[in-house]
Amino acid sequence: MIRKIFIAFVTSFSFSVVQAQTTQEQPGADLIVINAKIFTGSRAQPEASALAVKNVRIYSVGSDADILGLKNSNTEIIDARSRTLIPGIIDAHIHVLNDLAYNYNVRWDGVPTLRRALTMLSEQAARTPKGQWVKVIGGWSPYQFEENRFPTLDELRSAVPDRPLIVQYAYNQAFLNKQAIEALGVGTDRFPKVPDTEFERDSRGNPTGVIHGYTWLFLALESMVPQPRFDEQVSSMVYSIHGLNRFGVTSIIDNGGRWPYPEAQARVDVLARDNRLNVRMPFVDLQLGDGGPVNMVDLEIEAITKTAPISAGQNLHPTLAHGHEYRGAGEVLSGAVHDHENFDRPTVIIEPEKMRRFVEQDVMKLVQRRIPFRMHVSYNENISPFLDALEKVNETIPLDGLKWSLEHAETISPENIARVKKLGGGIALDAKMALHGDGFIRTYGRKKALETPRLRMLVDSGIPLAMTTDAFRAATFNPWVAVSWMVSGKSVSGSEILAENNRLSRTEALKLFTSGAAWFMNAEAELGIIAPGNLADFAVLDRDYFAVPEDQISSISSVLTIMDGKVVFGAQDYSALSPKLPDVLPAWSPVKYFGSYHGEK
């Protein structure tokens, strides 16, 4: 009996071994791209013509002949047809989770004329159902239009005569039609009393519909308009990420917004569960509270230690590396010391003692708990007292490698650049000067604009540095607008906005969106360059970035975007490879008819 059991066991074990051997992974690559002009971003191997991907990582980089030697019977081969291939773009400061009503908005990003922009409003008004609004919420600039001006109230009223309308310009001003004025109660006690709000008025003292203000005003306005359902919020995320993939973006850092942790993560979970999150999306968390003054740092600590415990670097995505990692607190750490960057108005200067007290009392708590943080601070006048206090904190509790950064830092001085570097911090710049620099010139003068920010000095300093979009409201989500500005020195109007000695080479500019940005994800060893062992994120461009005239750089897009070794976007020759998107929700969404960016449809 024992002998029979033993024979049966051996037979069963032998069969299992044979079965394991027959199902063993085939040697060779899963995916090969050939005939490409590859910009690797790696000094060890700056150029190549082909790459191989295996198990979501880059397997090998080299010549077509060498890489084709790695194919097997199952390898997918893509011919790049002599196009430029770059590492996947990393946008280290963007607000996807703040724009979960993305599908409700008409996107004016890239629209070349005000005439066309107004026509889009008219067309959308005709399909927007009763009870809903026609909205344009950021991402555009009057300086991008051929007419080089804002729309007039009469033009807006004519375009949208029978639905409430709001057109928001960055976090600077908003235009409302009559229906919106009445719905919001402008000029009455129903309208939120937000400091520093200014109403333009007619000769009779009535509000015209133009409102000027800062960030908090526009967040309040957004909470007063119809809100998307949960499924519409998920759809908005799908289509905003699709818009990013279109430009070759494969990773972002979400920098906080109206929906805090852990509430916002429920929307991401839907996509992560079905393996449909087509971008790596680490996040920093912003706790605004339920209105009124709050201690945001205390709320953050409570959220991550009690409400839904999570630690820095913990990934909430079950399979995607850096899929949805918690990267700390920010970008706003205190409403009281938030220096709103509205270039149409003078510098917002925070009382130095208030800034120092905030750092010593609240940022100290983050340092004690080793929670990474990112601090929105635009102007050098506020950076100085922030660093004064952070240096004192560092003397008591060393930062000692804790990741932290300044966000925006447009007017940072040479002295403060050196101080940030000494403290081990990074700087995440943004490209608002590309869109709004003409307004900056009117407020501060051309001389100051030409050195804002100090791009050349920042790059040469060796400080951890990224360029970002800060989309979707403060600026457009198209990173190539930023790249164009860094290289050409010109804003979207064509005005010179950066001095010639303050511009970057094409390689330097691209690195701020690739290898430079990887530092902020804590992923320098895995992302930002095309090299064996790195995660397989890259994009094939529709034109040669390194050869096209400067005035074409802002028009570059991707024809093939690959994230984690899979195609997440395809156009032109590669349209058939692009994953099918679900229907846009709601059915009347402007994105369904116009796309996410001018020219998509």
C-alpha positions in Angstrom: 0.0 0.0 0.0 2.8 2.4 1.0 4.6 1.5 -2.3 1.5 2.4 -4.3 1.2 5.8 -2.5 4.9 6.5 -3.1 4.6 5.7 -6.8 1.5 7.9 -7.1 3.3 10.8 -5.4 6.4 10.5 -7.6 4.3 10.3 -10.7 2.3 13.4 -9.6 5.5 15.3 -8.7 7.1 14.4 -12.0 4.1 15.6 -14.0 4.1 18.9 -12.1 7.8 19.5 -12.9 7.2 18.7 -16.6 4.2 21.0 -16.6 6.2 23.9 -15.0 8.9 23.4 -17.5 6.5 23.5 -20.5 4.8 26.7 -19.2 8.1 28.4 -18.3 8.6 31.8 -19.7 10.1 32.0 -23.2 13.4 33.7 -23.4 13.4 37.0 -25.4 11.5 40.3 -25.4 7.8 41.0 -25.0 8.1 44.1 -27.1 10.7 45.5 -29.5 10.8 49.0 -31.0 13.1 49.4 -34.0 14.1 52.1 -36.5 13.9 54.9 -33.9 15.9 58.0 -33.1 16.2 57.3 -29.4 17.1 60.0 -27.0 18.0 57.9 -24.0 18.9 60.7 -21.6 21.8 58.5 -20.4 25.4 59.7 -20.7 26.5 56.1 -20.9 24.5 55.4 -24.1 23.1 58.7 -25.3 21.7 57.4 -28.6 20.3 54.2 -30.0 17.9 52.9 -32.7 16.1 50.1 -30.9 15.0 48.9 -27.5 13.4 45.8 -26.1 10.9 45.4 -23.2 10.4 42.4 -21.0 8.2 42.2 -17.9 7.4 45.9 -17.9 11.0 46.9 -17.9 13.5 47.9 -20.6 15.4 44.8 -21.4 18.1 46.1 -23.8 18.9 49.2 -25.8 21.1 49.2 -28.9 21.1 48.8 -32.7 18.2 47.3 -34.7 20.3 44.2 -35.4 21.2 43.6 -31.8 17.8 44.1 -30.5 16.0 42.1 -33.1 18.2 39.2 -32.0 16.1 39.2 -28.8 12.8 38.4 -30.4 10.8 35.2 -30.0 7.7 33.9 -31.6 5.5 36.0 -29.3 7.4 39.3 -29.5 5.5 42.3 -30.7 7.6 44.5 -33.0 6.9 48.1 -33.6 8.6 50.1 -36.4 9.1 53.7 -35.3 9.8 54.7 -38.9 12.7 57.0 -38.0 10.7 59.0 -35.5 12.2 60.4 -32.3 11.7 58.3 -29.1 12.1 59.9 -25.7 11.7 58.7 -22.1 8.1 59.1 -20.8 7.4 62.6 -19.7 7.0 63.1 -15.9 4.9 66.0 -14.8 5.9 66.5 -11.2 3.2 69.0 -10.3 -0.3 68.7 -11.6 -3.9 68.5 -10.2 -5.8 65.6 -11.8 -7.7 64.9 -8.6 -8.7 68.5 -8.3 -10.4 68.4 -11.6 -12.8 65.5 -11.3 -15.3 67.7 -13.2 -12.9 67.7 -16.1 -15.6 66.3 -18.5 -17.9 69.2 -17.6 -15.5 71.8 -19.0 -14.8 73.3 -22.4 -11.1 73.2 -22.9 -9.6 76.2 -24.5 -6.0 74.8 -24.3 -4.3 75.4 -27.6 -7.2 77.2 -29.3 -5.6 79.7 -31.7 -8.3 82.3 -32.0 -10.9 83.9 -29.7 -13.3 83.6 -32.5 -13.0 79.8 -32.4 -13.2 79.8 -28.6 -16.5 81.7 -28.6 -17.9 79.4 -31.3 -17.1 76.4 -29.0 -19.1 78.0 -26.3 -22.1 78.5 -28.6 -22.0 74.9 -29.8 -21.7 73.6 -26.2 -24.5 75.8 -24.9 -26.8 74.2 -27.5 -26.2 70.7 -26.1 -25.8 71.5 -22.4 -29.0 70.3 -20.6 -31.1 72.6 -18.4 -29.8 72.8 -14.9 -26.1 72.5 -16.0 -23.5 75.2 -16.7 -21.3 76.0 -19.6 -17.8 76.2 -18.1 -14.2 77.1 -19.1 -12.1 76.5 -16.1 -8.4 77.5 -16.7 -5.8 76.1 -19.0 -5.9 79.0 -21.4 -4.5 82.5 -21.8 -5.8 85.6 -23.7 -2.3 85.9 -25.0 -2.6 82.6 -26.9 -5.3 84.0 -29.2 -4.6 85.7 -32.5 -6.7 88.6 -31.1 -4.4 88.8 -28.1 -7.2 89.8 -25.7 -9.9 88.6 -23.3 -13.5 88.0 -24.5 -15.9 90.8 -23.8 -19.0 90.2 -21.6 -21.2 91.0 -24.6 -19.4 88.3 -26.6 -19.8 85.8 -23.9 -23.5 86.6 -23.3 -24.1 86.3 -27.0 -22.3 82.9 -27.2 -24.3 81.5 -24.2 -27.6 83.3 -23.9 -29.7 80.7 -21.9 -27.4 78.7 -19.6 -25.3 79.9 -16.7 -21.7 80.5 -17.9 -18.4 80.9 -16.1 -15.1 81.4 -17.9 -12.2 81.3 -15.5 -8.8 82.6 -16.3 -6.2 80.8 -14.2 -6.7 81.8 -10.5 -6.9 85.5 -11.5 -10.4 86.3 -12.7 -13.7 84.9 -13.9 -16.4 86.1 -16.3 -20.0 85.4 -15.5 -23.1 85.9 -17.6 -26.5 87.1 -16.2 -27.7 83.6 -15.4 -24.5 82.8 -13.5 -24.6 86.1 -11.5 -28.2 85.2 -10.4 -27.4 81.6 -9.6 -24.4 82.5 -7.5 -26.0 85.5 -5.8 -23.3 87.9 -6.8 -23.8 91.2 -4.9 -25.9 89.5 -2.3 -25.3 87.8 1.1 -25.5 84.4 -0.7 -22.1 85.0 -2.4 -19.2 83.7 -0.3 -17.2 86.4 1.6 -13.7 85.5 0.4 -11.0 88.1 1.2 -9.4 90.1 -1.6 -12.3 89.5 -4.0 -13.0 92.5 -6.3 -16.2 92.9 -8.4 -16.2 95.1 -11.5 -19.3 97.3 -11.4 -21.2 99.3 -14.0 -22.2 103.0 -13.7 -25.2 102.1 -11.5 -23.0 100.1 -9.1 -24.3 96.7 -10.2 -21.8 93.8 -10.7 -20.9 93.4 -14.4 -20.0 89.7 -14.1 -16.2 90.1 -14.0 -14.7 89.0 -10.7 -11.0 89.3 -9.6 -9.5 87.3 -6.8 -7.2 84.5 -5.6 -7.2 80.7 -5.3 -9.8 80.5 -2.5 -12.4 82.5 -4.4 -12.3 80.1 -7.4 -12.4 77.0 -5.2 -15.5 78.4 -3.5 -17.1 79.2 -6.9 -16.4 75.6 -8.1 -18.2 74.2 -5.1 -21.4 76.2 -5.9 -21.9 74.9 -9.4 -23.5 71.5 -10.3 -21.2 68.6 -9.3 -20.4 65.5 -11.3 -21.6 62.1 -10.1 -19.1 59.5 -9.0 -19.1 57.7 -12.3 -18.6 61.0 -14.1 -15.7 61.8 -11.9 -14.1 58.5 -12.8 -14.8 59.2 -16.5 -13.2 62.7 -16.1 -10.1 61.0 -14.7 -10.0 58.6 -17.7 -10.1 61.4 -20.2 -7.8 63.8 -18.4 -5.2 61.1 -18.3 -5.8 60.3 -22.0 -5.1 63.9 -22.7 -1.8 63.6 -20.9 -0.9 60.4 -22.7 -1.4 62.2 -26.0 1.6 64.4 -25.2 3.8 61.5 -24.0 3.1 61.9 -20.3 3.5 58.6 -18.5 4.0 59.7 -14.8 2.6 62.6 -12.8 2.6 63.7 -9.2 -0.9 64.8 -8.2 -0.4 67.8 -6.0 -3.6 67.9 -4.0 -7.0 69.6 -4.3 -10.6 69.7 -3.2 -10.8 65.9 -2.6 -8.4 64.9 0.2 -7.0 61.5 1.2 -8.5 59.0 1.5 -11.7 60.3 -0.2 -10.1 61.0 -3.5 -8.5 57.6 -3.7 -11.8 55.9 -4.2 -11.9 57.2 -7.8 -8.4 56.0 -8.5 -9.2 52.6 -7.0 -11.8 52.0 -9.7 -9.1 52.4 -12.4 -6.4 50.5 -10.5 -8.7 47.6 -9.8 -9.3 47.1 -13.6 -5.7 47.9 -14.5 -6.9 51.0 -16.4 -4.8 53.6 -14.6 -2.7 54.7 -17.7 -0.3 56.9 -15.8 1.9 56.4 -12.7 0.2 58.8 -10.2 2.0 59.3 -6.9 0.2 61.9 -4.8 0.8 64.5 -2.1 -2.1 65.3 0.0 -3.8 68.6 0.8 -6.3 68.8 3.7 -8.5 71.9 3.3 -11.0 70.9 5.9 -14.7 71.7 5.7 -14.4 75.5 5.4 -13.0 78.1 7.7 -9.5 78.3 9.3 -8.0 74.9 10.0 -4.5 73.6 10.8 -3.8 71.7 7.6 -0.7 69.9 9.0 -2.7 68.6 11.9 -5.5 67.4 9.6 -2.8 65.7 7.4 -1.3 63.9 10.3 -4.7 62.7 11.5 -5.7 61.5 8.0 -2.5 59.4 7.5 -2.2 58.1 11.1 -5.8 57.6 12.2 -8.4 57.9 9.4 -6.6 55.6 6.9 -3.0 54.9 8.1 -0.4 55.2 5.3 3.3 55.8 5.3 5.5 57.7 2.9 6.2 55.7 -0.2 3.4 53.2 0.4 1.8 52.3 -3.0 -2.0 51.9 -3.0 -1.9 50.4 -6.6 -1.8 46.6 -6.3 0.4 46.0 -9.4 1.8 49.2 -10.9 5.2 50.4 -9.7 4.8 54.0 -8.4 1.2 53.6 -9.4 -0.4 55.6 -6.5 2.2 56.2 -3.8 1.8 58.6 -0.9 4.5 61.1 -1.3 3.7 63.3 1.7 2.0 66.6 2.5 1.4 69.7 0.3 1.4 71.7 -1.8 -0.5 74.0 0.5 0.5 73.4 4.1 -1.3 76.5 5.6 -3.9 78.8 4.1 -2.5 81.7 6.2 0.9 81.7 4.5 -0.3 80.9 0.9 1.2 83.5 -1.5 -1.1 83.2 -4.5 0.7 83.6 -7.8 -1.6 86.0 -9.6 0.7 87.9 -12.0 -1.9 90.5 -12.7 -1.6 91.7 -9.1 1.3 92.8 -7.0 3.3 90.3 -5.0 1.5 88.7 -2.1 4.0 89.2 0.8 3.4 87.1 3.9 4.4 88.7 7.3 7.9 87.1 7.9 7.2 86.3 11.5 4.0 84.5 10.6 5.9 82.4 8.1 8.6 81.6 10.6 6.1 80.7 13.2 4.3 78.4 10.8 7.5 76.5 9.9 8.7 76.2 13.5 5.3 75.0 14.8 3.8 73.0 11.9 6.5 72.0 9.4 8.4 70.9 12.4 5.7 68.2 13.0 6.2 66.8 9.5 10.0 66.7 10.0 9.6 65.0 13.3 7.4 62.3 11.7 9.6 62.0 8.6 6.7 63.0 6.4 7.9 64.5 3.0 6.4 67.8 2.2 6.1 70.3 -0.7 5.6 74.0 0.0 3.8 76.3 -2.4 5.8 79.5 -2.3 6.1 81.7 -5.3 8.0 84.9 -4.3 11.5 85.3 -3.0 10.2 87.7 -0.3 8.4 84.7 1.3 11.0 82.1 0.5 13.6 83.9 2.7 11.7 83.7 6.0 10.6 80.1 5.1 14.2 79.1 4.8 15.3 81.1 7.9 12.9 79.0 9.9 13.6 75.7 8.2 17.3 76.1 8.8 16.5 76.5 12.5 14.4 73.3 12.4 17.2 71.5 10.7 19.6 72.4 13.6 17.2 70.8 16.1 15.9 67.9 14.0 18.1 67.3 10.9 16.2 66.9 7.6 18.8 64.3 6.8 17.6 63.2 3.4 13.9 63.8 4.0 12.4 64.8 0.6 11.0 68.3 0.5 10.6 70.9 -2.2 9.5 74.4 -3.0 6.7 74.5 -5.5 6.8 77.3 -8.2 9.5 79.6 -6.6 9.3 81.9 -9.7 11.4 84.8 -8.2 13.8 82.8 -6.1 17.2 84.6 -5.6 20.7 83.1 -6.1 21.3 83.1 -2.4 18.1 81.1 -1.7 18.9 78.6 -4.4 22.1 77.8 -2.6 20.2 77.6 0.7 17.7 75.1 -0.7 20.5 73.0 -2.1 22.3 73.0 1.2 19.2 71.8 3.0 18.8 68.9 0.5 15.6 70.3 -1.0 14.3 70.4 -4.6 12.5 73.0 -6.7 9.5 72.2 -8.9 9.1 75.1 -11.3 6.2 75.6 -13.5 5.5 77.2 -16.9 2.9 79.8 -16.0 5.2 82.5 -17.4 4.7 80.8 -20.8 1.0 81.6 -20.6 0.8 84.6 -18.3 4.2 86.2 -18.7 2.7 89.1 -20.7 0.6 90.0 -17.7 3.7 89.6 -15.5 5.5 92.2 -17.7 2.7 94.7 -17.2 2.8 94.2 -13.4 6.6 93.9 -12.8 8.3 95.1 -16.0 10.2 93.3 -18.8 13.5 93.4 -17.1 12.3 91.3 -14.2 10.4 89.0 -16.5 13.5 88.1 -18.5 15.1 86.5 -15.4 11.9 84.9 -14.0 12.6 82.2 -13.1 16.4 82.0 -13.1 16.4 78.9 -15.4 20.1 79.0 -16.3 21.3 79.5 -12.8 18.9 76.8 -11.4 20.1 74.2 -13.9 23.7 75.0 -13.4 23.4 74.9 -9.6 22.8 71.1 -9.7 19.8 71.3 -7.4 17.1 68.7 -7.8 14.9 70.5 -10.4 11.8 69.8 -12.4 9.6 71.8 -14.8 5.9 71.1 -14.4 2.6 72.3 -15.8 0.6 73.0 -12.6 -2.5 72.1 -14.8 -5.4 72.0 -15.3 -6.5 75.4 -14.0 -3.4 77.6 -13.5 -2.0 76.6 -16.9 -2.3 74.2 -19.8 -1.5 70.5 -19.3 0.5 70.4 -22.5 4.2 70.1 -21.4 5.5 71.1 -24.9 4.3 74.7 -24.3 6.6 74.7 -21.3 9.5 73.2 -23.3 9.0 75.7 -26.1 9.2 78.6 -23.7 12.3 77.3 -22.0 14.1 76.9 -25.4 12.8 79.8 -27.4 12.3 82.3 -24.5 8.9 83.2 -26.0 5.5 83.2 -24.4 2.4 81.9 -26.2 1.9 85.4 -27.7 5.3 85.4 -29.3 6.7 88.0 -26.9 10.2 87.6 -25.6 9.8 86.5 -22.0 13.2 85.0 -21.1 16.6 86.6 -21.7 18.8 84.8 -24.2 21.3 83.9 -21.5 18.4 82.5 -19.3 17.2 79.9 -21.8 18.0 76.2 -22.0 19.2 73.8 -24.7 16.6 71.3 -26.0 18.3 68.5 -24.1 18.3 70.5 -20.8 14.7 71.5 -21.2 13.6 67.9 -21.9 15.5 66.6 -18.9 13.5 68.8 -16.6 10.5 66.8 -17.6 12.2 63.4 -17.5 15.3 62.6 -15.4 15.0 65.8 -13.4 11.4 65.1 -12.5 12.1 61.5 -11.4 13.7 62.8 -8.2 10.4 64.1 -7.0 8.9 60.6 -7.4 11.8 59.0 -5.6 12.3 57.0 -8.7 15.6 58.3 -10.1 16.9 54.7 -10.5 13.8 53.5 -12.4 12.5 56.4 -14.5 13.5 59.4 -16.6 16.0 57.7 -18.9 16.0 54.9 -21.5 18.3 52.3 -20.0 18.2 48.5 -19.2 16.4 47.8 -16.0 14.4 51.0 -16.0 10.6 50.9 -16.2 9.3 50.7 -19.8 7.9 54.2 -20.1 8.5 56.1 -23.4 6.9 58.1 -26.2 7.4 58.2 -30.0 6.9 61.8 -31.2 5.1 63.1 -34.3 8.1 65.2 -35.2 11.8 65.4 -34.4 12.0 67.6 -31.3 15.7 68.1 -31.8 15.4 69.4 -35.4 12.1 71.2 -35.8 12.0 75.0 -35.8 11.5 76.5 -32.3 8.0 77.7 -33.2 6.9 74.1 -33.8 8.0 72.7 -30.4 4.7 73.6 -28.7 2.8 71.7 -31.3 4.6 68.4 -30.7 2.5 65.4 -29.5 3.0 61.7 -29.2 2.0 59.2 -31.8 2.7 56.2 -29.5 2.9 56.4 -25.7 3.9 53.3 -23.8 3.6 53.1 -20.0 4.7 50.0 -18.0 5.4 48.2 -21.3 1.9 48.6 -22.7 0.5 51.0 -25.3 -1.7 53.6 -23.6 -2.0 56.0 -26.5 -1.7 55.6 -30.3 -2.3 57.9 -33.2 -1.5 58.0 -37.0 0.2 54.7 -37.9 -0.4 53.4 -34.4 -4.1 54.2 -34.0 -5.0 50.5 -34.1 -2.8 49.9 -31.0 -4.5 52.5 -28.9 -6.7 51.1 -26.1 -10.4 51.7 -26.7 -11.8 54.4 -24.3 -15.1 54.0 -22.6 -17.9 56.4 -23.6 -17.5 59.9 -22.2 -19.7 60.7 -19.2 -21.9 62.7 -19.3 -23.2 62.2 -22.8 -23.3 66.0 -23.4 -19.7 66.5 -22.2 -17.6 69.0 -24.2 -14.8 66.5 -24.2 -16.9 64.2 -26.3 -17.2 66.8 -29.0 -14.0 68.9 -28.8 -11.5 66.4 -27.3 -9.2 67.4 -24.5 -7.0 69.7 -26.6 -7.4 71.8 -29.7 -7.0 69.7 -32.8 -7.7 66.3 -31.2 -11.1 66.2 -32.9 
